[in-house]
Amino acid sequence: MRNRKNNIVKIEKRLKLLKEKLSFYEGKLLKNISISQPDLTESVSTKINHQEAIMLSAAIDDLTDKIEELESNL
């Protein structure tokens, strides 16, 4: 019983940390999207912003999957 309670506490702490990271990355992605302006001629900075947006989206998807998995274990 005590071991189960400790596991639940660990999972809840991990969930809190993952949700904080998720919130951070979602904010960063929104900021990235709002900054990038479509342009007829793609500049290097536009390509970097696009690549960063792809990486942030992948991180968000990964965190979301981990959160869903942990929540299903509670």
PQR file of N, CA, C, O and H, with PARSE charges and radii, in Angstrom:
ATOM      1  N   MET A   1       0.830  -1.201   0.000 -0.4000 1.5000
ATOM      2  CA  MET A   1       0.000   0.000   0.000 -0.0000 2.0000
ATOM      3  C   MET A   1       0.871   1.261   0.000  0.5500 1.7000
ATOM      4  O   MET A   1       0.644   2.192  -0.773 -0.5500 1.4000
ATOM      5  N   ARG A   2       1.860   1.267   0.875 -0.4000 1.5000
ATOM      6  CA  ARG A   2       2.731   2.439   0.973 -0.0000 2.0000
ATOM      7  C   ARG A   2       3.542   2.628  -0.311  0.5500 1.7000
ATOM      8  O   ARG A   2       3.749   3.748  -0.779 -0.5500 1.4000
ATOM      9  H   ARG A   2       2.045   0.511   1.502  0.4000 1.0000
ATOM     10  N   ASN A   3       3.993   1.507  -0.863 -0.4000 1.5000
ATOM     11  CA  ASN A   3       4.764   1.562  -2.101 -0.0000 2.0000
ATOM     12  C   ASN A   3       3.923   2.126  -3.241  0.5500 1.7000
ATOM     13  O   ASN A   3       4.415   2.914  -4.049 -0.5500 1.4000
ATOM     14  H   ASN A   3       3.825   0.597  -0.483  0.4000 1.0000
ATOM     15  N   ARG A   4       2.673   1.726  -3.305 -0.4000 1.5000
ATOM     16  CA  ARG A   4       1.749   2.245  -4.334 -0.0000 2.0000
ATOM     17  C   ARG A   4       1.554   3.746  -4.176  0.5500 1.7000
ATOM     18  O   ARG A   4       1.505   4.486  -5.159 -0.5500 1.4000
ATOM     19  H   ARG A   4       2.274   1.086  -2.649  0.4000 1.0000
ATOM     20  N   LYS A   5       1.442   4.186  -2.924 -0.4000 1.5000
ATOM     21  CA  LYS A   5       1.264   5.617  -2.649 -0.0000 2.0000
ATOM     22  C   LYS A   5       2.505   6.404  -3.094  0.5500 1.7000
ATOM     23  O   LYS A   5       2.393   7.488  -3.667 -0.5500 1.4000
ATOM     24  H   LYS A   5       1.482   3.585  -2.125  0.4000 1.0000
ATOM     25  N   ASN A   6       3.679   5.844  -2.821 -0.4000 1.5000
ATOM     26  CA  ASN A   6       4.923   6.497  -3.248 -0.0000 2.0000
ATOM     27  C   ASN A   6       5.005   6.587  -4.762  0.5500 1.7000
ATOM     28  O   ASN A   6       5.454   7.595  -5.308 -0.5500 1.4000
ATOM     29  H   ASN A   6       3.770   4.964  -2.355  0.4000 1.0000
ATOM     30  N   ASN A   7       4.570   5.527  -5.440 -0.4000 1.5000
ATOM     31  CA  ASN A   7       4.577   5.538  -6.905 -0.0000 2.0000
ATOM     32  C   ASN A   7       3.630   6.597  -7.446  0.5500 1.7000
ATOM     33  O   ASN A   7       3.951   7.287  -8.414 -0.5500 1.4000
ATOM     34  H   ASN A   7       4.206   4.709  -4.996  0.4000 1.0000
ATOM     35  N   ILE A   8       2.470   6.724  -6.826 -0.4000 1.5000
ATOM     36  CA  ILE A   8       1.500   7.735  -7.265 -0.0000 2.0000
ATOM     37  C   ILE A   8       2.072   9.132  -7.081  0.5500 1.7000
ATOM     38  O   ILE A   8       1.911   9.991  -7.948 -0.5500 1.4000
ATOM     39  H   ILE A   8       2.210   6.163  -6.040  0.4000 1.0000
ATOM     40  N   VAL A   9       2.742   9.363  -5.952 -0.4000 1.5000
ATOM     41  CA  VAL A   9       3.355  10.670  -5.696 -0.0000 2.0000
ATOM     42  C   VAL A   9       4.434  10.959  -6.739  0.5500 1.7000
ATOM     43  O   VAL A   9       4.527  12.080  -7.238 -0.5500 1.4000
ATOM     44  H   VAL A   9       2.872   8.665  -5.248  0.4000 1.0000
ATOM     45  N   LYS A  10       5.246   9.958  -7.068 -0.4000 1.5000
ATOM     46  CA  LYS A  10       6.286  10.134  -8.080 -0.0000 2.0000
ATOM     47  C   LYS A  10       5.674  10.446  -9.442  0.5500 1.7000
ATOM     48  O   LYS A  10       6.161  11.316 -10.164 -0.5500 1.4000
ATOM     49  H   LYS A  10       5.170   9.047  -6.662  0.4000 1.0000
ATOM     50  N   ILE A  11       4.609   9.733  -9.787 -0.4000 1.5000
ATOM     51  CA  ILE A  11       3.943   9.973 -11.066 -0.0000 2.0000
ATOM     52  C   ILE A  11       3.349  11.373 -11.106  0.5500 1.7000
ATOM     53  O   ILE A  11       3.440  12.058 -12.125 -0.5500 1.4000
ATOM     54  H   ILE A  11       4.214   9.026  -9.201  0.4000 1.0000
ATOM     55  N   GLU A  12       2.739  11.805 -10.000 -0.4000 1.5000
ATOM     56  CA  GLU A  12       2.154  13.150  -9.960 -0.0000 2.0000
ATOM     57  C   GLU A  12       3.226  14.227 -10.089  0.5500 1.7000
ATOM     58  O   GLU A  12       3.003  15.235 -10.759 -0.5500 1.4000
ATOM     59  H   GLU A  12       2.665  11.248  -9.173  0.4000 1.0000
ATOM     60  N   LYS A  13       4.383  14.031  -9.462 -0.4000 1.5000
ATOM     61  CA  LYS A  13       5.485  14.994  -9.582 -0.0000 2.0000
ATOM     62  C   LYS A  13       5.988  15.034 -11.019  0.5500 1.7000
ATOM     63  O   LYS A  13       6.247  16.105 -11.569 -0.5500 1.4000
ATOM     64  H   LYS A  13       4.563  13.212  -8.917  0.4000 1.0000
ATOM     65  N   ARG A  14       6.122  13.860 -11.615 -0.4000 1.5000
ATOM     66  CA  ARG A  14       6.581  13.777 -13.005 -0.0000 2.0000
ATOM     67  C   ARG A  14       5.574  14.451 -13.947  0.5500 1.7000
ATOM     68  O   ARG A  14       5.960  15.161 -14.876 -0.5500 1.4000
ATOM     69  H   ARG A  14       5.912  12.991 -11.168  0.4000 1.0000
ATOM     70  N   LEU A  15       4.291  14.220 -13.696 -0.4000 1.5000
ATOM     71  CA  LEU A  15       3.245  14.857 -14.504 -0.0000 2.0000
ATOM     72  C   LEU A  15       3.321  16.376 -14.404  0.5500 1.7000
ATOM     73  O   LEU A  15       3.208  17.079 -15.408 -0.5500 1.4000
ATOM     74  H   LEU A  15       3.978  13.644 -12.941  0.4000 1.0000
ATOM     75  N   LYS A  16       3.509  16.868 -13.207 -0.4000 1.5000
ATOM     76  CA  LYS A  16       3.599  18.317 -13.010 -0.0000 2.0000
ATOM     77  C   LYS A  16       4.768  18.892 -13.806  0.5500 1.7000
ATOM     78  O   LYS A  16       4.631  19.919 -14.471 -0.5500 1.4000
ATOM     79  H   LYS A  16       3.600  16.297 -12.391  0.4000 1.0000
ATOM     80  N   LEU A  17       5.914  18.226 -13.733 -0.4000 1.5000
ATOM     81  CA  LEU A  17       7.094  18.686 -14.463 -0.0000 2.0000
ATOM     82  C   LEU A  17       6.856  18.654 -15.973  0.5500 1.7000
ATOM     83  O   LEU A  17       7.195  19.603 -16.681 -0.5500 1.4000
ATOM     84  H   LEU A  17       6.025  17.392 -13.192  0.4000 1.0000
ATOM     85  N   LEU A  18       6.275  17.565 -16.458 -0.4000 1.5000
ATOM     86  CA  LEU A  18       6.012  17.443 -17.892 -0.0000 2.0000
ATOM     87  C   LEU A  18       5.009  18.489 -18.365  0.5500 1.7000
ATOM     88  O   LEU A  18       5.157  19.044 -19.454 -0.5500 1.4000
ATOM     89  H   LEU A  18       5.999  16.795 -15.883  0.4000 1.0000
ATOM     90  N   LYS A  19       3.990  18.759 -17.554 -0.4000 1.5000
ATOM     91  CA  LYS A  19       2.997  19.774 -17.938 -0.0000 2.0000
ATOM     92  C   LYS A  19       3.610  21.168 -17.957  0.5500 1.7000
ATOM     93  O   LYS A  19       3.237  21.998 -18.786 -0.5500 1.4000
ATOM     94  H   LYS A  19       3.870  18.308 -16.669  0.4000 1.0000
ATOM     95  N   GLU A  20       4.549  21.433 -17.050 -0.4000 1.5000
ATOM     96  CA  GLU A  20       5.246  22.722 -17.072 -0.0000 2.0000
ATOM     97  C   GLU A  20       6.083  22.853 -18.340  0.5500 1.7000
ATOM     98  O   GLU A  20       6.090  23.906 -18.979 -0.5500 1.4000
ATOM     99  H   GLU A  20       4.852  20.759 -16.377  0.4000 1.0000
ATOM    100  N   LYS A  21       6.789  21.782 -18.704 -0.4000 1.5000
ATOM    101  CA  LYS A  21       7.585  21.797 -19.935 -0.0000 2.0000
ATOM    102  C   LYS A  21       6.682  21.976 -21.149  0.5500 1.7000
ATOM    103  O   LYS A  21       7.000  22.733 -22.066 -0.5500 1.4000
ATOM    104  H   LYS A  21       6.783  20.927 -18.185  0.4000 1.0000
ATOM    105  N   LEU A  22       5.558  21.272 -21.145 -0.4000 1.5000
ATOM    106  CA  LEU A  22       4.605  21.375 -22.253 -0.0000 2.0000
ATOM    107  C   LEU A  22       4.125  22.813 -22.413  0.5500 1.7000
ATOM    108  O   LEU A  22       4.076  23.337 -23.526 -0.5500 1.4000
ATOM    109  H   LEU A  22       5.301  20.657 -20.400  0.4000 1.0000
ATOM    110  N   SER A  23       3.777  23.436 -21.319 -0.4000 1.5000
ATOM    111  CA  SER A  23       3.312  24.822 -21.348 -0.0000 2.0000
ATOM    112  C   SER A  23       4.404  25.746 -21.895  0.5500 1.7000
ATOM    113  O   SER A  23       4.126  26.646 -22.687 -0.5500 1.4000
ATOM    114  H   SER A  23       3.816  23.011 -20.415  0.4000 1.0000
ATOM    115  N   PHE A  24       5.641  25.514 -21.466 -0.4000 1.5000
ATOM    116  CA  PHE A  24       6.766  26.322 -21.933 -0.0000 2.0000
ATOM    117  C   PHE A  24       6.938  26.192 -23.442  0.5500 1.7000
ATOM    118  O   PHE A  24       7.061  27.191 -24.151 -0.5500 1.4000
ATOM    119  H   PHE A  24       5.867  24.782 -20.823  0.4000 1.0000
ATOM    120  N   TYR A  25       6.946  24.938 -23.930 -0.4000 1.5000
ATOM    121  CA  TYR A  25       7.136  24.716 -25.362 -0.0000 2.0000
ATOM    122  C   TYR A  25       5.966  25.220 -26.195  0.5500 1.7000
ATOM    123  O   TYR A  25       6.166  25.715 -27.304 -0.5500 1.4000
ATOM    124  H   TYR A  25       6.846  24.127 -23.354  0.4000 1.0000
ATOM    125  N   GLU A  26       4.757  25.103 -25.680 -0.4000 1.5000
ATOM    126  CA  GLU A  26       3.600  25.632 -26.407 -0.0000 2.0000
ATOM    127  C   GLU A  26       3.692  27.154 -26.518  0.5500 1.7000
ATOM    128  O   GLU A  26       3.392  27.721 -27.568 -0.5500 1.4000
ATOM    129  H   GLU A  26       4.595  24.701 -24.779  0.4000 1.0000
ATOM    130  N   GLY A  27       4.105  27.810 -25.443 -0.4000 1.5000
ATOM    131  CA  GLY A  27       4.281  29.260 -25.483 -0.0000 2.0000
ATOM    132  C   GLY A  27       5.361  29.674 -26.456  0.5500 1.7000
ATOM    133  O   GLY A  27       5.219  30.650 -27.193 -0.5500 1.4000
ATOM    134  H   GLY A  27       4.349  27.350 -24.589  0.4000 1.0000
ATOM    135  N   LYS A  28       6.451  28.909 -26.446 -0.4000 1.5000
ATOM    136  CA  LYS A  28       7.554  29.213 -27.347 -0.0000 2.0000
ATOM    137  C   LYS A  28       7.123  29.025 -28.804  0.5500 1.7000
ATOM    138  O   LYS A  28       7.503  29.808 -29.675 -0.5500 1.4000
ATOM    139  H   LYS A  28       6.566  28.116 -25.848  0.4000 1.0000
ATOM    140  N   LEU A  29       6.329  27.984 -29.063 -0.4000 1.5000
ATOM    141  CA  LEU A  29       5.838  27.750 -30.425 -0.0000 2.0000
ATOM    142  C   LEU A  29       4.905  28.874 -30.868  0.5500 1.7000
ATOM    143  O   LEU A  29       5.005  29.353 -31.998 -0.5500 1.4000
ATOM    144  H   LEU A  29       6.020  27.347 -28.356  0.4000 1.0000
ATOM    145  N   LEU A  30       4.003  29.297 -29.988 -0.4000 1.5000
ATOM    146  CA  LEU A  30       3.100  30.395 -30.327 -0.0000 2.0000
ATOM    147  C   LEU A  30       3.876  31.671 -30.624  0.5500 1.7000
ATOM    148  O   LEU A  30       3.543  32.407 -31.553 -0.5500 1.4000
ATOM    149  H   LEU A  30       3.922  28.908 -29.070  0.4000 1.0000
ATOM    150  N   LYS A  31       4.903  31.928 -29.839 -0.4000 1.5000
ATOM    151  CA  LYS A  31       5.740  33.108 -30.061 -0.0000 2.0000
ATOM    152  C   LYS A  31       6.443  32.995 -31.410  0.5500 1.7000
ATOM    153  O   LYS A  31       6.522  33.965 -32.163 -0.5500 1.4000
ATOM    154  H   LYS A  31       5.174  31.331 -29.085  0.4000 1.0000
ATOM    155  N   ASN A  32       6.946  31.816 -31.703 -0.4000 1.5000
ATOM    156  CA  ASN A  32       7.641  31.574 -32.965 -0.0000 2.0000
ATOM    157  C   ASN A  32       6.706  31.788 -34.140  0.5500 1.7000
ATOM    158  O   ASN A  32       7.084  32.398 -35.140 -0.5500 1.4000
ATOM    159  H   ASN A  32       6.882  31.028 -31.091  0.4000 1.0000
ATOM    160  N   ILE A  33       5.486  31.286 -34.020 -0.4000 1.5000
ATOM    161  CA  ILE A  33       4.509  31.424 -35.108 -0.0000 2.0000
ATOM    162  C   ILE A  33       4.123  32.892 -35.306  0.5500 1.7000
ATOM    163  O   ILE A  33       3.980  33.356 -36.437 -0.5500 1.4000
ATOM    164  H   ILE A  33       5.179  30.791 -33.208  0.4000 1.0000
ATOM    165  N   SER A  34       3.958  33.612 -34.206 -0.4000 1.5000
ATOM    166  CA  SER A  34       3.540  35.011 -34.322 -0.0000 2.0000
ATOM    167  C   SER A  34       4.646  35.895 -34.885  0.5500 1.7000
ATOM    168  O   SER A  34       4.368  36.930 -35.491 -0.5500 1.4000
ATOM    169  H   SER A  34       4.074  33.235 -33.287  0.4000 1.0000
ATOM    170  N   ILE A  35       5.899  35.492 -34.686 -0.4000 1.5000
ATOM    171  CA  ILE A  35       7.028  36.284 -35.190 -0.0000 2.0000
ATOM    172  C   ILE A  35       7.244  36.059 -36.678  0.5500 1.7000
ATOM    173  O   ILE A  35       7.533  36.995 -37.423 -0.5500 1.4000
ATOM    174  H   ILE A  35       6.125  34.652 -34.193  0.4000 1.0000
ATOM    175  N   SER A  36       7.101  34.804 -37.104 -0.4000 1.5000
ATOM    176  CA  SER A  36       7.410  34.489 -38.499 -0.0000 2.0000
ATOM    177  C   SER A  36       6.371  35.101 -39.432  0.5500 1.7000
ATOM    178  O   SER A  36       5.165  34.958 -39.232 -0.5500 1.4000
ATOM    179  H   SER A  36       6.867  34.044 -36.498  0.4000 1.0000
ATOM    180  N   GLN A  37       6.859  35.768 -40.429 -0.4000 1.5000
ATOM    181  CA  GLN A  37       6.011  36.415 -41.430 -0.0000 2.0000
ATOM    182  C   GLN A  37       6.234  35.716 -42.764  0.5500 1.7000
ATOM    183  O   GLN A  37       7.376  35.567 -43.198 -0.5500 1.4000
ATOM    184  H   GLN A  37       7.839  35.885 -40.592  0.4000 1.0000
ATOM    185  N   PRO A  38       5.174  35.291 -43.413 -0.5600 1.5000
ATOM    186  CA  PRO A  38       5.374  34.673 -44.724  0.2800 2.0000
ATOM    187  C   PRO A  38       5.955  35.692 -45.703  0.5500 1.7000
ATOM    188  O   PRO A  38       5.540  36.850 -45.751 -0.5500 1.4000
ATOM    189  N   ASP A  39       6.903  35.232 -46.459 -0.4000 1.5000
ATOM    190  CA  ASP A  39       7.606  36.107 -47.390 -0.0000 2.0000
ATOM    191  C   ASP A  39       7.762  35.357 -48.716  0.5500 1.7000
ATOM    192  O   ASP A  39       7.914  34.136 -48.735 -0.5500 1.4000
ATOM    193  H   ASP A  39       7.240  34.291 -46.420  0.4000 1.0000
ATOM    194  N   LEU A  40       7.723  36.088 -49.795 -0.4000 1.5000
ATOM    195  CA  LEU A  40       7.875  35.447 -51.088 -0.0000 2.0000
ATOM    196  C   LEU A  40       9.270  34.861 -51.261  0.5500 1.7000
ATOM    197  O   LEU A  40       9.431  33.790 -51.847 -0.5500 1.4000
ATOM    198  H   LEU A  40       7.599  37.080 -49.779  0.4000 1.0000
ATOM    199  N   THR A  41      10.264  35.556 -50.757 -0.4000 1.5000
ATOM    200  CA  THR A  41      11.628  35.038 -50.811 -0.0000 2.0000
ATOM    201  C   THR A  41      11.995  34.584 -49.405  0.5500 1.7000
ATOM    202  O   THR A  41      12.055  35.386 -48.473 -0.5500 1.4000
ATOM    203  H   THR A  41      10.133  36.426 -50.282  0.4000 1.0000
ATOM    204  N   GLU A  42      12.236  33.300 -49.270 -0.4000 1.5000
ATOM    205  CA  GLU A  42      12.523  32.754 -47.940 -0.0000 2.0000
ATOM    206  C   GLU A  42      13.929  33.134 -47.518  0.5500 1.7000
ATOM    207  O   GLU A  42      14.895  32.865 -48.232 -0.5500 1.4000
ATOM    208  H   GLU A  42      12.187  32.648 -50.027  0.4000 1.0000
ATOM    209  N   SER A  43      14.039  33.749 -46.375 -0.4000 1.5000
ATOM    210  CA  SER A  43      15.346  34.099 -45.854 -0.0000 2.0000
ATOM    211  C   SER A  43      15.846  32.983 -44.957  0.5500 1.7000
ATOM    212  O   SER A  43      15.106  32.054 -44.636 -0.5500 1.4000
ATOM    213  H   SER A  43      13.254  33.968 -45.795  0.4000 1.0000
ATOM    214  N   VAL A  44      17.099  33.078 -44.557 -0.4000 1.5000
ATOM    215  CA  VAL A  44      17.702  32.088 -43.662 -0.0000 2.0000
ATOM    216  C   VAL A  44      16.965  32.078 -42.330  0.5500 1.7000
ATOM    217  O   VAL A  44      16.726  31.013 -41.761 -0.5500 1.4000
ATOM    218  H   VAL A  44      17.701  33.833 -44.818  0.4000 1.0000
ATOM    219  N   SER A  45      16.605  33.250 -41.832 -0.4000 1.5000
ATOM    220  CA  SER A  45      15.913  33.304 -40.540 -0.0000 2.0000
ATOM    221  C   SER A  45      14.539  32.662 -40.615  0.5500 1.7000
ATOM    222  O   SER A  45      14.077  32.065 -39.642 -0.5500 1.4000
ATOM    223  H   SER A  45      16.799  34.115 -42.294  0.4000 1.0000
ATOM    224  N   THR A  46      13.880  32.780 -41.768 -0.4000 1.5000
ATOM    225  CA  THR A  46      12.576  32.139 -41.947 -0.0000 2.0000
ATOM    226  C   THR A  46      12.727  30.628 -41.901  0.5500 1.7000
ATOM    227  O   THR A  46      11.905  29.937 -41.300 -0.5500 1.4000
ATOM    228  H   THR A  46      14.255  33.264 -42.558  0.4000 1.0000
ATOM    229  N   LYS A  47      13.780  30.111 -42.537 -0.4000 1.5000
ATOM    230  CA  LYS A  47      14.035  28.673 -42.524 -0.0000 2.0000
ATOM    231  C   LYS A  47      14.334  28.194 -41.105  0.5500 1.7000
ATOM    232  O   LYS A  47      13.869  27.132 -40.690 -0.5500 1.4000
ATOM    233  H   LYS A  47      14.448  30.672 -43.026  0.4000 1.0000
ATOM    234  N   ILE A  48      15.112  28.982 -40.368 -0.4000 1.5000
ATOM    235  CA  ILE A  48      15.439  28.627 -38.983 -0.0000 2.0000
ATOM    236  C   ILE A  48      14.165  28.623 -38.144  0.5500 1.7000
ATOM    237  O   ILE A  48      13.950  27.696 -37.364 -0.5500 1.4000
ATOM    238  H   ILE A  48      15.490  29.844 -40.706  0.4000 1.0000
ATOM    239  N   ASN A  49      13.324  29.633 -38.289 -0.4000 1.5000
ATOM    240  CA  ASN A  49      12.064  29.688 -37.545 -0.0000 2.0000
ATOM    241  C   ASN A  49      11.183  28.490 -37.879  0.5500 1.7000
ATOM    242  O   ASN A  49      10.545  27.918 -36.996 -0.5500 1.4000
ATOM    243  H   ASN A  49      13.499  30.386 -38.923  0.4000 1.0000
ATOM    244  N   HIS A  50      11.150  28.114 -39.148 -0.4000 1.5000
ATOM    245  CA  HIS A  50      10.344  26.971 -39.567 -0.0000 2.0000
ATOM    246  C   HIS A  50      10.896  25.684 -38.947  0.5500 1.7000
ATOM    247  O   HIS A  50      10.131  24.854 -38.457 -0.5500 1.4000
ATOM    248  H   HIS A  50      11.668  28.578 -39.866  0.4000 1.0000
ATOM    249  N   GLN A  51      12.214  25.518 -38.968 -0.4000 1.5000
ATOM    250  CA  GLN A  51      12.838  24.334 -38.382 -0.0000 2.0000
ATOM    251  C   GLN A  51      12.597  24.289 -36.873  0.5500 1.7000
ATOM    252  O   GLN A  51      12.323  23.228 -36.313 -0.5500 1.4000
ATOM    253  H   GLN A  51      12.835  26.193 -39.367  0.4000 1.0000
ATOM    254  N   GLU A  52      12.699  25.433 -36.230 -0.4000 1.5000
ATOM    255  CA  GLU A  52      12.457  25.494 -34.791 -0.0000 2.0000
ATOM    256  C   GLU A  52      10.996  25.140 -34.487  0.5500 1.7000
ATOM    257  O   GLU A  52      10.716  24.445 -33.511 -0.5500 1.4000
ATOM    258  H   GLU A  52      12.921  26.295 -36.685  0.4000 1.0000
ATOM    259  N   ALA A  53      10.083  25.611 -35.308 -0.4000 1.5000
ATOM    260  CA  ALA A  53       8.667  25.298 -35.117 -0.0000 2.0000
ATOM    261  C   ALA A  53       8.423  23.799 -35.251  0.5500 1.7000
ATOM    262  O   ALA A  53       7.637  23.228 -34.495 -0.5500 1.4000
ATOM    263  H   ALA A  53      10.310  26.176 -36.101  0.4000 1.0000
ATOM    264  N   ILE A  54       9.087  23.164 -36.201 -0.4000 1.5000
ATOM    265  CA  ILE A  54       8.952  21.716 -36.373 -0.0000 2.0000
ATOM    266  C   ILE A  54       9.488  20.985 -35.150  0.5500 1.7000
ATOM    267  O   ILE A  54       8.861  20.044 -34.664 -0.5500 1.4000
ATOM    268  H   ILE A  54       9.725  23.628 -36.815  0.4000 1.0000
ATOM    269  N   MET A  55      10.635  21.408 -34.654 -0.4000 1.5000
ATOM    270  CA  MET A  55      11.222  20.772 -33.469 -0.0000 2.0000
ATOM    271  C   MET A  55      10.344  20.982 -32.238  0.5500 1.7000
ATOM    272  O   MET A  55      10.169  20.064 -31.437 -0.5500 1.4000
ATOM    273  H   MET A  55      11.144  22.173 -35.049  0.4000 1.0000
ATOM    274  N   LEU A  56       9.799  22.171 -32.086 -0.4000 1.5000
ATOM    275  CA  LEU A  56       8.912  22.444 -30.953 -0.0000 2.0000
ATOM    276  C   LEU A  56       7.642  21.608 -31.038  0.5500 1.7000
ATOM    277  O   LEU A  56       7.163  21.096 -30.026 -0.5500 1.4000
ATOM    278  H   LEU A  56       9.941  22.917 -32.737  0.4000 1.0000
ATOM    279  N   SER A  57       7.100  21.471 -32.236 -0.4000 1.5000
ATOM    280  CA  SER A  57       5.905  20.644 -32.415 -0.0000 2.0000
ATOM    281  C   SER A  57       6.180  19.190 -32.053  0.5500 1.7000
ATOM    282  O   SER A  57       5.348  18.532 -31.428 -0.5500 1.4000
ATOM    283  H   SER A  57       7.489  21.887 -33.058  0.4000 1.0000
ATOM    284  N   ALA A  58       7.343  18.693 -32.445 -0.4000 1.5000
ATOM    285  CA  ALA A  58       7.717  17.318 -32.117 -0.0000 2.0000
ATOM    286  C   ALA A  58       7.872  17.150 -30.605  0.5500 1.7000
ATOM    287  O   ALA A  58       7.439  16.145 -30.041 -0.5500 1.4000
ATOM    288  H   ALA A  58       8.018  19.228 -32.953  0.4000 1.0000
ATOM    289  N   ALA A  59       8.491  18.137 -29.952 -0.4000 1.5000
ATOM    290  CA  ALA A  59       8.652  18.082 -28.495 -0.0000 2.0000
ATOM    291  C   ALA A  59       7.292  18.111 -27.800  0.5500 1.7000
ATOM    292  O   ALA A  59       7.076  17.397 -26.820 -0.5500 1.4000
ATOM    293  H   ALA A  59       8.842  18.953 -30.411  0.4000 1.0000
ATOM    294  N   ILE A  60       6.385  18.930 -28.303 -0.4000 1.5000
ATOM    295  CA  ILE A  60       5.036  19.025 -27.737 -0.0000 2.0000
ATOM    296  C   ILE A  60       4.303  17.699 -27.891  0.5500 1.7000
ATOM    297  O   ILE A  60       3.656  17.234 -26.953 -0.5500 1.4000
ATOM    298  H   ILE A  60       6.561  19.510 -29.099  0.4000 1.0000
ATOM    299  N   ASP A  61       4.402  17.093 -29.060 -0.4000 1.5000
ATOM    300  CA  ASP A  61       3.755  15.788 -29.287 -0.0000 2.0000
ATOM    301  C   ASP A  61       4.320  14.730 -28.344  0.5500 1.7000
ATOM    302  O   ASP A  61       3.573  13.936 -27.772 -0.5500 1.4000
ATOM    303  H   ASP A  61       4.928  17.471 -29.822  0.4000 1.0000
ATOM    304  N   ASP A  62       5.638  14.725 -28.188 -0.4000 1.5000
ATOM    305  CA  ASP A  62       6.287  13.751 -27.313 -0.0000 2.0000
ATOM    306  C   ASP A  62       5.850  13.932 -25.861  0.5500 1.7000
ATOM    307  O   ASP A  62       5.527  12.961 -25.178 -0.5500 1.4000
ATOM    308  H   ASP A  62       6.244  15.370 -28.653  0.4000 1.0000
ATOM    309  N   LEU A  63       5.843  15.182 -25.396 -0.4000 1.5000
ATOM    310  CA  LEU A  63       5.415  15.464 -24.025 -0.0000 2.0000
ATOM    311  C   LEU A  63       3.952  15.086 -23.809  0.5500 1.7000
ATOM    312  O   LEU A  63       3.593  14.536 -22.767 -0.5500 1.4000
ATOM    313  H   LEU A  63       6.106  15.971 -25.951  0.4000 1.0000
ATOM    314  N   THR A  64       3.117  15.382 -24.792 -0.4000 1.5000
ATOM    315  CA  THR A  64       1.692  15.041 -24.691 -0.0000 2.0000
ATOM    316  C   THR A  64       1.506  13.532 -24.562  0.5500 1.7000
ATOM    317  O   THR A  64       0.696  13.063 -23.763 -0.5500 1.4000
ATOM    318  H   THR A  64       3.409  15.829 -25.638  0.4000 1.0000
ATOM    319  N   ASP A  65       2.265  12.777 -25.359 -0.4000 1.5000
ATOM    320  CA  ASP A  65       2.187  11.319 -25.282 -0.0000 2.0000
ATOM    321  C   ASP A  65       2.616  10.814 -23.905  0.5500 1.7000
ATOM    322  O   ASP A  65       1.967   9.941 -23.330 -0.5500 1.4000
ATOM    323  H   ASP A  65       2.923  13.158 -26.008  0.4000 1.0000
ATOM    324  N   LYS A  66       3.710  11.366 -23.380 -0.4000 1.5000
ATOM    325  CA  LYS A  66       4.197  10.947 -22.064 -0.0000 2.0000
ATOM    326  C   LYS A  66       3.184  11.278 -20.970  0.5500 1.7000
ATOM    327  O   LYS A  66       2.958  10.478 -20.062 -0.5500 1.4000
ATOM    328  H   LYS A  66       4.237  12.076 -23.847  0.4000 1.0000
ATOM    329  N   ILE A  67       2.587  12.443 -21.061 -0.4000 1.5000
ATOM    330  CA  ILE A  67       1.584  12.856 -20.070 -0.0000 2.0000
ATOM    331  C   ILE A  67       0.381  11.919 -20.114  0.5500 1.7000
ATOM    332  O   ILE A  67      -0.103  11.474 -19.073 -0.5500 1.4000
ATOM    333  H   ILE A  67       2.771  13.092 -21.798  0.4000 1.0000
ATOM    334  N   GLU A  68      -0.094  11.623 -21.310 -0.4000 1.5000
ATOM    335  CA  GLU A  68      -1.246  10.717 -21.446 -0.0000 2.0000
ATOM    336  C   GLU A  68      -0.923   9.334 -20.889  0.5500 1.7000
ATOM    337  O   GLU A  68      -1.763   8.707 -20.243 -0.5500 1.4000
ATOM    338  H   GLU A  68       0.299  11.984 -22.155  0.4000 1.0000
ATOM    339  N   GLU A  69       0.294   8.862 -21.142 -0.4000 1.5000
ATOM    340  CA  GLU A  69       0.706   7.546 -20.636 -0.0000 2.0000
ATOM    341  C   GLU A  69       0.737   7.536 -19.105  0.5500 1.7000
ATOM    342  O   GLU A  69       0.240   6.604 -18.471 -0.5500 1.4000
ATOM    343  H   GLU A  69       0.976   9.372 -21.667  0.4000 1.0000
ATOM    344  N   LEU A  70       1.326   8.579 -18.521 -0.4000 1.5000
ATOM    345  CA  LEU A  70       1.390   8.647 -17.056 -0.0000 2.0000
ATOM    346  C   LEU A  70       0.006   8.782 -16.439  0.5500 1.7000
ATOM    347  O   LEU A  70      -0.285   8.163 -15.416 -0.5500 1.4000
ATOM    348  H   LEU A  70       1.730   9.336 -19.036  0.4000 1.0000
ATOM    349  N   GLU A  71      -0.849   9.590 -17.061 -0.4000 1.5000
ATOM    350  CA  GLU A  71      -2.197   9.762 -16.521 -0.0000 2.0000
ATOM    351  C   GLU A  71      -2.997   8.461 -16.575  0.5500 1.7000
ATOM    352  O   GLU A  71      -3.853   8.222 -15.723 -0.5500 1.4000
ATOM    353  H   GLU A  71      -0.612  10.093 -17.893  0.4000 1.0000
ATOM    354  N   SER A  72      -2.725   7.634 -17.557 -0.4000 1.5000
ATOM    355  CA  SER A  72      -3.427   6.355 -17.649 -0.0000 2.0000
ATOM    356  C   SER A  72      -2.948   5.380 -16.562  0.5500 1.7000
ATOM    357  O   SER A  72      -3.646   4.422 -16.232 -0.5500 1.4000
ATOM    358  H   SER A  72      -2.029   7.828 -18.249  0.4000 1.0000
ATOM    359  N   ASN A  73      -1.754   5.633 -16.010 -0.4000 1.5000
ATOM    360  CA  ASN A  73      -1.224   4.779 -14.944 -0.0000 2.0000
ATOM    361  C   ASN A  73      -1.700   5.165 -13.562  0.5500 1.7000
ATOM    362  O   ASN A  73      -1.453   4.437 -12.600 -0.5500 1.4000
ATOM    363  H   ASN A  73      -1.187   6.412 -16.278  0.4000 1.0000
ATOM    364  N   LEU A  74      -2.377   6.296 -13.439 -0.4000 1.5000
ATOM    365  CA  LEU A  74      -2.853   6.724 -12.131 -0.0000 2.0000
ATOM    366  C   LEU A  74      -4.099   5.982 -11.706  0.5500 1.7000
ATOM    367  O   LEU A  74      -4.626   6.230 -10.622 -0.5500 1.4000
ATOM    368  H   LEU A  74      -2.578   6.888 -14.219  0.4000 1.0000
TER
END
